[in-house]
C-alpha cells in the first residue's frame, strides 16, 4: 500500500461522537479518478463497523443484515429515492470500486483486484445509506457523517 496522509491507522482508537472504534484493518479502493480509504474496526461492545475517509470526509457505518436491509434492489441511479426506517434517502453517488490494497484484519473476505458497484444515499442530514453489490450479492450499510475536525484519535503505542 502506498503511503498517504491518514487521520488514523491500524491500532488507533478513533472516537466519533460517543462511539470509540479500535481500527483493525485498512483497505484502499480506487474509483478510477481517485481513491478512498476504509478502516474496519470494533466498537467498545465488540461490534464490527467501518470508517471511510474520502477527500477528508469521514463516515462511520455498520452493516445491516437480515430483516434490517432496505427492500430496494440495484442497479441504482443518482436522484432515485430509497425508503429506510421511515426516512427517504436520495441516491447521490453510483460508482464502481476496485480494491487496490489491504493490510490488517477484516470482518469479511476482501481481495486485491476485486471490483464491486456501490451506491450512496443521503437523507439530508448526517445519515448515509450505502449498498455494495455484485452479480448476486448485496451488502447494506448505515451510518452517519462526521466533521473531520471532530475526529479524536488515541494513537497506538
HUZI-V996959 format. One record per backbone hydrogen bond with DSSP energy under -0.5 kcal/mol. NH is the residue of the N-H (numbers start at 1). CO is the residue of the C=O. Records with the same first field share a line. If there is no record, write none. Layout:
# HUZI-V996959
NH = CO, CO
This chain:
# HUZI-V996959
11 = 23
12 = 9
13 = 154
14 = 12, 21
15 = 13, 152
16 = 14, 19
19 = 16
21 = 14
22 = 42
23 = 12, 21
24 = 40
25 = 40
26 = 103
27 = 38
28 = 101
29 = 36
30 = 98
31 = 34
33 = 31
36 = 29
37 = 53
38 = 27
39 = 51
40 = 25
41 = 49
42 = 22
43 = 47
44 = 20
46 = 43
49 = 41
50 = 61
51 = 39
52 = 59
53 = 37
54 = 57
57 = 54
58 = 146
59 = 52
60 = 144
61 = 50
62 = 142
64 = 140
68 = 65
69 = 66
79 = 91
80 = 77
82 = 89
84 = 87
87 = 84
89 = 82, 87
90 = 122
91 = 80
92 = 120
93 = 120
95 = 118
97 = 116
98 = 30
99 = 114
100 = 28, 98
101 = 28
103 = 26
105 = 24
110 = 108
113 = 99
114 = 111
116 = 97
117 = 133
118 = 95
119 = 131
120 = 93
121 = 129
122 = 90
123 = 127
128 = 143
129 = 121
130 = 141
131 = 119
132 = 139
133 = 117
134 = 137
139 = 132
140 = 64
141 = 130
142 = 62
143 = 128
144 = 60
145 = 126
146 = 58
150 = 147
151 = 148
152 = 15
154 = 13
155 = 153
